[in-house]
């Protein structure tokens, strides 16, 4: 590997980059699956307003309600279409790492910026889903989990290899406990979902 002043990160020999590559392939594939299913259901809903997506199970877990919301097309087109492109890129980066390729620092910083945008976007979608749309889409939740997981592991990788400046304790945290950060983040979302519809879950 090199420091932030270097040009490349050479960690494939230790398996670090390959491990990240596998995680990116898995999370990217999960996001692609979610985006693909939602896209298909969205087209069916446009063709037939009476169509009920298979994941619309009850008033809370209602994919149809989410798909018909304004937030489902935040940029003027269905959000999952953006996901099809973004998660495909994630899979491609993962495959590249699995081949043992050495990526330049600028590439990692660009990828980190994309991951940051992704986790920021899904955080906004989580808020809108819980407190504005008042419904959950299970496929969306899968995309949330995939995005959050890949964001923290990519961030951990860039911090550990000093591609991003960070205090020593932060580097130490990501060296040992990246999984804890992911679990805490997902746990917070799970608690928000649980408390938001506590009366429904316990009725």
Secondary structure, DSSP 4 states (H G I P E B T S, - for coil): ---TTSSB---GGGTHHHHHHHHHHHHHHHHHHHHHHHHHHHHHHHH-TT---TT--SSSB-HHHHHTSGGGGTTSS-HHHHHHHHHHHHHHHHHHHHTTPPPBHHHHHHHHHHHHHHHHHHHHHHHHIIIII--B-HHHHHHHHHHHHHHHHHHHHHHHTTSS---HHHHHHHHH-HHHHHHHHHHHHHHHHHHHTHHHHH-
